[in-house]
């Protein structure tokens, strides 16, 4: 099997920052907001090039969401950035009423999602944000897997008219998707073809799924790996087609198994093609302090966990 | 420039519309709506430069945001009677499949509404965003907003108030409806907010007052005065004292009619105090 190559570890948040900078150059309507986390969100280049199009709101996320909604009235395309926890749970009602229900073209850009935020611990590690956002009618939910994809997604969502939740992370991770990729919202990306088990992953777990598939291959198990960067709208056709072929599925995400990608996949399959499923995800728990690697290991969010889940789900076929 | 009597007649008809809307569905918020009738009339008939051929972006026109969305009956009546949508549509207030939802929304595409409101405390932030967009677009028109006094208990307002002063949002006129009432009683008994004038000033706003927000001349003069304060580096706040339930004697000076509709007999009595001027829908 053809192996994917890590072209050098990079953080997905830098993909966001670089995508935003590129957008700033080509789309004069793109504006950005931040709640005192410019460095963490890698927004400084955009600010340096477009100071008049940047709004520093201070530590006031609710106000940031409202201002972003207002900026759309007048044709601006606001990208509002902060940590995932403060971009969702803290301001859920502001997003619900002023953005989603009002149909505003706001891009909520959430860094430091999941446990890989690391040492800051559970107060800052949200594992519920995909669920919160996907339940909002009209909200598009995207969780990118590496630097290149995050950059491509950042650029792509400016052309989508409607609210978007873009989720990315803090640590440097493998960068393996093509630099020149065309990002299509709602379109699954098949990374490996296989016949025995379908592995559907999102975000940081996509690289882990690739590592798992390679090891499974050595054991004679043929795994199909699908990168679901868009959790909503979900590419149901790609999921159904694959699981019809393999007969079982493992979902993998850096998120609570309640409300995440896994449940969206389960619903799709329950309606269309019921199949055994295993969930690689956190098990209704908060995170804690530690290095990203330690936390991924402790909470069962790595290639090893995906291999175990794949073997288990195969036994249930 | 409309004749003052013409504006007062308009306001009287708006009061009838408010009462009839909430009576028909036995729900809605007449108290605050009646108290802000002069404000809406003055704003839409006399003060704002606005286009009734509604465009969401609202470029090259003044914009208004209602933060305390529960006073939708007065908003709907004034929008309809200034030409945003057919007056007959007031018949559908709060009914199934209506564009006139209990609280204003953009979701059903009602002309004149630019953001959903009802969950309190969010409107000032949105108004600031729209004001920032106007500055970016080199659009000299103004952004107006209205807020309840009880609504200022929501913390997001103070984030917005701090931001607006720090960022010199001087194309915004935010009016606070000081009717002193909220659902559980007077603001003084529920949660006293102290001296709001000093609070706004301490945050760096230019604060004006309208002593009687139910006096049409005072409201017009106050709003026009506020316009002359824009463009000077500070956001402008109008603290406007009103009487909740104004124009219907038994609804005045009490929070009892905050969210309660009149029955048949009460409606008749209330309408008798506000004779038809422009024709009922």
Interface residues (C-beta under 8 A of the other chain):
Chain A: X31 X52 X53 X55 X57 X58 X60 X62 X63 X64 X65 X66 X67 X68 X69 X70 X71 X72 X73 X74 X75 X76 X78 X93 X94 X96 X97 X98 X101 X102 X103 X104
Chain B: X56 X57 X58 X59 X63 X65 X105 X106 X107 X114 X115 X116 X117 X118 X119 X121 X122 X123 X124 X125 X126 X127 X128 X129 X130 X131 X132 X133 X134 X136 X137 X139 X155 X156 X159 X160 X162 X163 X166 X167
